[in-house]
Structure formats: C-alpha cells, structure tokens
C-alpha cells in the first residue's frame, strides 16, 4: 500500500510548522523551500488542513501559518484524514454497501484489521512525538 504525495508532504509540512512555528508564523514559501514541495501544491494541502481545524492562516504583511493547537494535541490520524479522507485501504472498509459480499467476506475482515492497525499507530502519535524524534536526529 502506498500513501499519496499529499499525505507524505502534508505530514512533512505539519512537522515543519511544529518545528519552526513555535513562536512565529511560518511563511508558505519557507515551508516549500525547506521541504522541497511546490508552493502551489502546498497551498492546496494547507487549505485542507485549515478547513479541518489543524492550521490557522493569517493574512497580511506579517501573515503566515501556524498550528491551530499545540503539537502535543494534534494526533497524526487527524492530519492523515484531513489530507486523505477516512483511512481505508479498500472501498468496502469505508462503505460496506459498496460490495455485495461485505457481509460474509473474510478478506474484508482482513482489510478491516489492517485499517484498525494503521489507525491505531497514527492515533497513538502526535506532532510533538515527531518533533521530538526530529530533534534527536
């Protein structure tokens, strides 16, 4: 299973805000430069993150972005789902009605277990955990 560039880049952008935005607003162009992400693509991701209450944008000459909450209060599953939607490797996990075999499909149960395991890992970690790991490198 591969995660999209939106999920990968979005996590990096959120980590960048956790690392560089403790005291000040962070300019989008600075995040783009540090993370090697196109500014235009980053704008799209920031809109998704802002709409989901994870970042705050301030306009004007001294504007920029900051996290909406402390890094320790932002779980990684929130970030992932803001960028990608509900975590589910196959459609029948997200919507059982999408497959006529859902009620008695053992393979669907496997995908449900995989989804639960991924969600548990992401929900058990915060941006603060990533920030601390980054600082220890």
N, CA and C atoms as a LAMMPS dump frame, in Angstrom:
ITEM: TIMESTEP
0
ITEM: NUMBER OF ATOMS
411
ITEM: BOX BOUNDS ff ff ff
-5.0000000000000000e+02 5.0000000000000000e+02
-5.0000000000000000e+02 5.0000000000000000e+02
-5.0000000000000000e+02 5.0000000000000000e+02
ITEM: ATOMS id mol type element x y z
1 1 1 N 0.841 -1.176 0
2 1 2 C 0 0 0
3 1 3 C 0.886 1.239 0
4 2 1 N 0.544 2.189 -0.842
5 2 2 C 1.306 3.422 -0.918
6 2 3 C 0.427 4.585 -0.492
7 3 1 N 0.991 5.479 0.3
8 3 2 C 0.283 6.704 0.635
9 3 3 C 0.575 7.729 -0.458
10 4 1 N -0.369 8.607 -0.69
11 4 2 C -0.204 9.618 -1.729
12 4 3 C 0.84 10.653 -1.32
13 5 1 N 1.273 11.428 -2.315
14 5 2 C 2.205 12.517 -2.003
15 5 3 C 1.533 13.536 -1.1
16 6 1 N 0.224 13.701 -1.216
17 6 2 C -0.482 14.651 -0.354
18 6 3 C -0.318 14.259 1.114
19 7 1 N -0.456 12.985 1.432
20 7 2 C -0.282 12.532 2.817
21 7 3 C 1.172 12.688 3.26
22 8 1 N 2.096 12.292 2.411
23 8 2 C 3.514 12.375 2.777
24 8 3 C 3.967 13.815 2.933
25 9 1 N 3.657 14.646 1.956
26 9 2 C 4.064 16.049 2.018
27 9 3 C 3.319 16.797 3.117
28 10 1 N 2.058 16.472 3.297
29 10 2 C 1.271 17.136 4.343
30 10 3 C 1.818 16.867 5.731
31 11 1 N 2.239 15.637 5.984
32 11 2 C 2.857 15.315 7.279
33 11 3 C 4.148 16.118 7.45
34 12 1 N 4.935 16.21 6.38
35 12 2 C 6.183 16.978 6.459
36 12 3 C 5.904 18.456 6.704
37 13 1 N 4.882 18.994 6.062
38 13 2 C 4.532 20.399 6.263
39 13 3 C 4.071 20.649 7.694
40 14 1 N 3.287 19.736 8.229
41 14 2 C 2.822 19.888 9.616
42 14 3 C 3.997 19.779 10.588
43 15 1 N 4.918 18.867 10.331
44 15 2 C 6.109 18.769 11.17
45 15 3 C 6.924 20.05 11.076
46 16 1 N 7.044 20.606 9.884
47 16 2 C 7.774 21.859 9.704
48 16 3 C 7.147 22.964 10.562
49 17 1 N 5.83 23.039 10.587
50 17 2 C 5.16 24.03 11.433
51 17 3 C 5.421 23.763 12.912
52 18 1 N 5.443 22.498 13.301
53 18 2 C 5.704 22.156 14.705
54 18 3 C 7.124 22.539 15.104
55 19 1 N 8.057 22.402 14.181
56 19 2 C 9.466 22.706 14.465
57 19 3 C 9.742 24.204 14.371
58 20 1 N 9.231 24.846 13.346
59 20 2 C 9.599 26.233 13.054
60 20 3 C 8.559 27.273 13.47
61 21 1 N 7.401 26.838 13.9
62 21 2 C 6.343 27.788 14.203
63 21 3 C 5.993 27.883 15.674
64 22 1 N 6.939 27.59 16.546
65 22 2 C 6.65 27.642 17.982
66 22 3 C 6.335 29.059 18.449
67 23 1 N 7.054 30.051 17.925
68 23 2 C 6.882 31.423 18.39
69 23 3 C 6.36 32.374 17.326
70 24 1 N 6.52 32.027 16.057
71 24 2 C 6.167 32.936 14.977
72 24 3 C 5.327 32.224 13.924
73 25 1 N 4.699 33.025 13.096
74 25 2 C 4.029 32.484 11.926
75 25 3 C 5.088 32.028 10.931
76 26 1 N 4.754 31.027 10.139
77 26 2 C 5.695 30.476 9.163
78 26 3 C 5.17 30.78 7.769
79 27 1 N 6.035 31.31 6.918
80 27 2 C 5.659 31.615 5.542
81 27 3 C 5.583 30.336 4.714
82 28 1 N 4.584 30.284 3.856
83 28 2 C 4.4 29.132 2.992
84 28 3 C 5.621 28.892 2.121
85 29 1 N 6.219 29.963 1.609
86 29 2 C 7.392 29.813 0.74
87 29 3 C 8.561 29.196 1.503
88 30 1 N 8.662 29.471 2.803
89 30 2 C 9.747 28.887 3.601
90 30 3 C 9.533 27.392 3.813
91 31 1 N 8.294 27.005 4.091
92 31 2 C 7.991 25.572 4.227
93 31 3 C 8.292 24.876 2.904
94 32 1 N 7.843 25.472 1.803
95 32 2 C 8.053 24.883 0.477
96 32 3 C 9.537 24.683 0.192
97 33 1 N 10.343 25.68 0.508
98 33 2 C 11.784 25.579 0.271
99 33 3 C 12.424 24.504 1.144
100 34 1 N 12.115 24.53 2.435
101 34 2 C 12.726 23.55 3.351
102 34 3 C 12.326 22.12 3.025
103 35 1 N 11.081 21.932 2.605
104 35 2 C 10.569 20.582 2.394
105 35 3 C 10.632 20.116 0.939
106 36 1 N 11.05 21.002 0.041
107 36 2 C 11.134 20.619 -1.364
108 36 3 C 9.771 20.307 -1.968
109 37 1 N 8.786 21.107 -1.602
110 37 2 C 7.413 20.924 -2.078
111 37 3 C 7.039 22.171 -2.876
112 38 1 N 6.349 21.989 -3.967
113 38 2 C 5.894 23.141 -4.742
114 38 3 C 4.954 23.995 -3.887
115 39 1 N 5.133 25.305 -3.98
116 39 2 C 4.309 26.224 -3.189
117 39 3 C 2.834 26.069 -3.549
118 40 1 N 2.55 25.896 -4.814
119 40 2 C 1.158 25.746 -5.264
120 40 3 C 0.522 24.485 -4.67
121 41 1 N 1.25 23.381 -4.672
122 41 2 C 0.745 22.125 -4.099
123 41 3 C 0.561 22.28 -2.592
124 42 1 N 1.5 22.953 -1.955
125 42 2 C 1.433 23.198 -0.522
126 42 3 C 0.215 24.053 -0.169
127 43 1 N -0.114 25.02 -0.995
128 43 2 C -1.302 25.853 -0.758
129 43 3 C -2.561 24.995 -0.7
130 44 1 N -2.647 24.042 -1.618
131 44 2 C -3.804 23.138 -1.652
132 44 3 C -3.883 22.316 -0.36
133 45 1 N -2.761 21.775 0.074
134 45 2 C -2.745 20.976 1.309
135 45 3 C -3.094 21.826 2.523
136 46 1 N -2.577 23.05 2.563
137 46 2 C -2.856 23.934 3.698
138 46 3 C -4.334 24.288 3.771
139 47 1 N -4.977 24.403 2.62
140 47 2 C -6.418 24.656 2.613
141 47 3 C -7.158 23.491 3.275
142 48 1 N -6.789 22.267 2.928
143 48 2 C -7.404 21.091 3.548
144 48 3 C -7.148 21.075 5.054
145 49 1 N -5.921 21.358 5.447
146 49 2 C -5.561 21.347 6.875
147 49 3 C -6.28 22.468 7.626
148 50 1 N -6.399 23.625 7.004
149 50 2 C -7.111 24.744 7.623
150 50 3 C -8.6 24.423 7.761
151 51 1 N -9.195 23.861 6.715
152 51 2 C -10.617 23.514 6.75
153 51 3 C -10.935 22.461 7.804
154 52 1 N -9.936 21.695 8.193
155 52 2 C -10.119 20.668 9.221
156 52 3 C -9.643 21.133 10.594
157 53 1 N -9.364 22.418 10.732
158 53 2 C -9.026 22.985 12.031
159 53 3 C -7.651 22.634 12.561
160 54 1 N -6.722 22.288 11.674
161 54 2 C -5.386 21.902 12.122
162 54 3 C -4.366 23.025 12.011
163 55 1 N -4.58 23.948 11.074
164 55 2 C -3.698 25.105 10.944
165 55 3 C -4.547 26.369 10.877
166 56 1 N -3.902 27.479 11.182
167 56 2 C -4.516 28.794 11.099
168 56 3 C -3.682 29.615 10.136
169 57 1 N -4.366 30.312 9.228
170 57 2 C -3.694 31.192 8.277
171 57 3 C -3.994 32.627 8.665
172 58 1 N -2.953 33.446 8.67
173 58 2 C -3.133 34.872 8.934
174 58 3 C -2.601 35.628 7.729
175 59 1 N -3.436 36.511 7.206
176 59 2 C -3.079 37.281 6.009
177 59 3 C -2.371 38.565 6.393
178 60 1 N -1.821 39.197 5.385
179 60 2 C -1.192 40.493 5.594
180 60 3 C 0.31 40.427 5.494
181 61 1 N 0.937 41.584 5.683
182 61 2 C 2.392 41.702 5.544
183 61 3 C 3.133 40.789 6.513
184 62 1 N 2.594 40.594 7.699
185 62 2 C 3.265 39.729 8.671
186 62 3 C 2.528 38.395 8.824
187 63 1 N 1.792 38.023 7.779
188 63 2 C 0.989 36.804 7.83
189 63 3 C 1.8 35.541 7.624
190 64 1 N 1.112 34.428 7.731
191 64 2 C 1.728 33.121 7.567
192 64 3 C 0.829 32.061 8.171
193 65 1 N 1.414 30.931 8.484
194 65 2 C 0.669 29.799 9.036
195 65 3 C 1.226 29.426 10.401
196 66 1 N 0.327 28.867 11.204
197 66 2 C 0.717 28.28 12.487
198 66 3 C -0.222 27.121 12.769
199 67 1 N 0.192 26.272 13.678
200 67 2 C -0.676 25.181 14.094
201 67 3 C -1.86 25.746 14.868
202 68 1 N -3.008 25.132 14.724
203 68 2 C -4.209 25.582 15.425
204 68 3 C -4.176 25.18 16.898
205 69 1 N -3.401 24.144 17.224
206 69 2 C -3.259 23.664 18.604
207 69 3 C -1.795 23.319 18.846
208 70 1 N -1.474 23.069 20.073
209 70 2 C -0.123 22.623 20.414
210 70 3 C 0.183 21.307 19.695
211 71 1 N 1.434 21.086 19.305
212 71 2 C 1.793 19.839 18.622
213 71 3 C 1.403 18.588 19.413
214 72 1 N 1.434 18.672 20.714
215 72 2 C 1.07 17.511 21.535
216 72 3 C -0.425 17.218 21.497
217 73 1 N -1.204 18.148 20.975
218 73 2 C -2.66 17.99 20.913
219 73 3 C -3.159 17.622 19.507
220 74 1 N -2.223 17.405 18.582
221 74 2 C -2.609 17.048 17.21
222 74 3 C -2.13 15.626 16.923
223 75 1 N -3.095 14.721 16.835
224 75 2 C -2.762 13.332 16.544
225 75 3 C -2.567 13.159 15.041
226 76 1 N -1.686 12.24 14.676
227 76 2 C -1.344 12.064 13.275
228 76 3 C -2.489 11.5 12.442
229 77 1 N -3.423 10.782 13.065
230 77 2 C -4.581 10.31 12.299
231 77 3 C -5.45 11.483 11.846
232 78 1 N -5.503 12.544 12.647
233 78 2 C -6.244 13.746 12.251
234 78 3 C -5.633 14.368 11.001
235 79 1 N -4.316 14.441 10.985
236 79 2 C -3.614 15.027 9.848
237 79 3 C -3.862 14.174 8.608
238 80 1 N -3.675 12.881 8.749
239 80 2 C -3.854 11.966 7.622
240 80 3 C -5.265 12.079 7.051
241 81 1 N -6.263 12.029 7.918
242 81 2 C -7.641 12.043 7.437
243 81 3 C -8.041 13.403 6.866
244 82 1 N -7.435 14.482 7.35
245 82 2 C -7.694 15.797 6.762
246 82 3 C -7.199 15.84 5.321
247 83 1 N -6.107 15.162 5.057
248 83 2 C -5.5 15.179 3.732
249 83 3 C -6.059 14.115 2.79
250 84 1 N -6.39 12.954 3.333
251 84 2 C -6.757 11.809 2.507
252 84 3 C -8.197 11.34 2.656
253 85 1 N -8.89 11.798 3.673
254 85 2 C -10.204 11.239 3.976
255 85 3 C -10.052 10.072 4.92
256 86 1 N -11.127 9.375 5.138
257 86 2 C -11.102 8.25 6.087
258 86 3 C -10.085 7.207 5.663
259 87 1 N -9.356 6.722 6.656
260 87 2 C -8.33 5.718 6.431
261 87 3 C -8.992 4.386 6.094
262 88 1 N -8.765 3.893 4.894
263 88 2 C -9.299 2.594 4.474
264 88 3 C -8.565 2.167 3.209
265 89 1 N -7.917 0.999 3.247
266 89 2 C -7.161 0.565 2.079
267 89 3 C -8.031 0.123 0.901
268 90 1 N -9.28 -0.256 1.167
269 90 2 C -10.212 -0.654 0.108
270 90 3 C -11.582 -0.052 0.41
271 91 1 N -12.357 0.151 -0.632
272 91 2 C -13.647 0.844 -0.506
273 91 3 C -14.617 0.121 0.435
274 92 1 N -14.612 -1.205 0.454
275 92 2 C -15.589 -1.928 1.27
276 92 3 C -15.366 -1.727 2.768
277 93 1 N -14.177 -1.314 3.162
278 93 2 C -13.94 -0.993 4.579
279 93 3 C -14.617 0.328 4.908
280 94 1 N -14.523 1.269 4.019
281 94 2 C -15.134 2.586 4.205
282 94 3 C -16.651 2.499 4.087
283 95 1 N -17.133 1.682 3.122
284 95 2 C -18.562 1.59 2.834
285 95 3 C -18.916 0.146 2.504
286 96 1 N -19.421 -0.578 3.489
287 96 2 C -19.752 -1.995 3.3
288 96 3 C -20.766 -2.19 2.176
289 97 1 N -21.626 -1.213 1.951
290 97 2 C -22.649 -1.328 0.903
291 97 3 C -22.043 -1.289 -0.502
292 98 1 N -20.776 -0.941 -0.614
293 98 2 C -20.148 -0.866 -1.932
294 98 3 C -19.875 -2.24 -2.539
295 99 1 N -20.008 -3.281 -1.72
296 99 2 C -19.75 -4.639 -2.217
297 99 3 C -20.837 -5.58 -1.715
298 100 1 N -21.396 -6.333 -2.61
299 100 2 C -22.464 -7.259 -2.231
300 100 3 C -21.968 -8.404 -1.362
301 101 1 N -20.668 -8.603 -1.276
302 101 2 C -20.107 -9.704 -0.483
303 101 3 C -19.66 -9.269 0.913
304 102 1 N -19.816 -8.03 1.248
305 102 2 C -19.285 -7.483 2.502
306 102 3 C -19.716 -8.245 3.749
307 103 1 N -20.957 -8.691 3.778
308 103 2 C -21.479 -9.337 4.997
309 103 3 C -20.781 -10.638 5.348
310 104 1 N -20.292 -11.356 4.357
311 104 2 C -19.671 -12.654 4.65
312 104 3 C -18.305 -12.812 3.98
313 105 1 N -17.571 -11.709 3.884
314 105 2 C -16.27 -11.741 3.209
315 105 3 C -15.14 -11.733 4.236
316 106 1 N -14.418 -12.824 4.294
317 106 2 C -13.296 -12.944 5.227
318 106 3 C -12.168 -11.982 4.84
319 107 1 N -11.991 -11.755 3.554
320 107 2 C -10.937 -10.847 3.105
321 107 3 C -11.248 -9.424 3.562
322 108 1 N -12.517 -9.016 3.536
323 108 2 C -12.89 -7.693 4.038
324 108 3 C -12.514 -7.574 5.515
325 109 1 N -12.715 -8.651 6.282
326 109 2 C -12.329 -8.63 7.699
327 109 3 C -10.829 -8.397 7.856
328 110 1 N -10.03 -8.978 6.967
329 110 2 C -8.591 -8.738 6.972
330 110 3 C -8.311 -7.255 6.754
331 111 1 N -8.962 -6.657 5.735
332 111 2 C -8.741 -5.237 5.452
333 111 3 C -9.212 -4.364 6.611
334 112 1 N -10.251 -4.77 7.295
335 112 2 C -10.705 -4.029 8.479
336 112 3 C -9.645 -4.083 9.573
337 113 1 N -9.027 -5.236 9.767
338 113 2 C -7.956 -5.366 10.762
339 113 3 C -6.749 -4.507 10.388
340 114 1 N -6.391 -4.498 9.102
341 114 2 C -5.275 -3.672 8.633
342 114 3 C -5.586 -2.198 8.883
343 115 1 N -6.801 -1.787 8.578
344 115 2 C -7.219 -0.404 8.793
345 115 3 C -7.129 -0.035 10.267
346 116 1 N -7.613 -0.908 11.13
347 116 2 C -7.563 -0.661 12.576
348 116 3 C -6.126 -0.524 13.054
349 117 1 N -5.237 -1.386 12.564
350 117 2 C -3.828 -1.323 12.967
351 117 3 C -3.193 -0.001 12.524
352 118 1 N -3.454 0.425 11.285
353 118 2 C -2.894 1.688 10.806
354 118 3 C -3.455 2.868 11.598
355 119 1 N -4.76 2.847 11.827
356 119 2 C -5.384 3.941 12.578
357 119 3 C -4.817 4.001 14.003
358 120 1 N -4.622 2.837 14.618
359 120 2 C -4.083 2.799 15.977
360 120 3 C -2.68 3.399 16.04
361 121 1 N -1.847 3.1 15.059
362 121 2 C -0.493 3.662 15.031
363 121 3 C -0.565 5.177 14.884
364 122 1 N -1.34 5.658 13.931
365 122 2 C -1.438 7.105 13.702
366 122 3 C -2.087 7.823 14.882
367 123 1 N -3.094 7.211 15.488
368 123 2 C -3.788 7.841 16.62
369 123 3 C -2.942 7.849 17.882
370 124 1 N -1.963 6.972 17.958
371 124 2 C -1.136 6.886 19.174
372 124 3 C 0.04 7.865 19.144
373 125 1 N 0.198 8.578 18.037
374 125 2 C 1.32 9.509 17.907
375 125 3 C 0.817 10.905 17.593
376 126 1 N 1.588 11.887 18.053
377 126 2 C 1.243 13.282 17.835
378 126 3 C 2.352 13.985 17.065
379 127 1 N 2.057 15.206 16.659
380 127 2 C 3.101 16.022 16.026
381 127 3 C 4.262 16.258 16.986
382 128 1 N 3.961 16.348 18.256
383 128 2 C 5.029 16.534 19.25
384 128 3 C 5.967 15.327 19.251
385 129 1 N 5.427 14.132 19.12
386 129 2 C 6.271 12.936 19.041
387 129 3 C 7.212 13.032 17.838
388 130 1 N 6.677 13.448 16.689
389 130 2 C 7.526 13.603 15.502
390 130 3 C 8.568 14.689 15.703
391 131 1 N 8.144 15.803 16.311
392 131 2 C 9.07 16.911 16.553
393 131 3 C 10.224 16.458 17.431
394 132 1 N 9.939 15.714 18.473
395 132 2 C 10.989 15.224 19.368
396 132 3 C 11.909 14.248 18.632
397 133 1 N 11.358 13.382 17.805
398 133 2 C 12.193 12.475 17.028
399 133 3 C 13.091 13.255 16.085
400 134 1 N 12.542 14.289 15.446
401 134 2 C 13.319 15.117 14.532
402 134 3 C 14.477 15.787 15.28
403 135 1 N 14.21 16.295 16.467
404 135 2 C 15.249 16.972 17.236
405 135 3 C 16.354 16.03 17.679
406 136 1 N 16.04 14.751 17.832
407 136 2 C 17.056 13.798 18.286
408 136 3 C 17.916 13.262 17.139
409 137 1 N 17.577 13.621 15.908
410 137 2 C 18.392 13.157 14.762
411 137 3 C 19.706 13.9 14.67
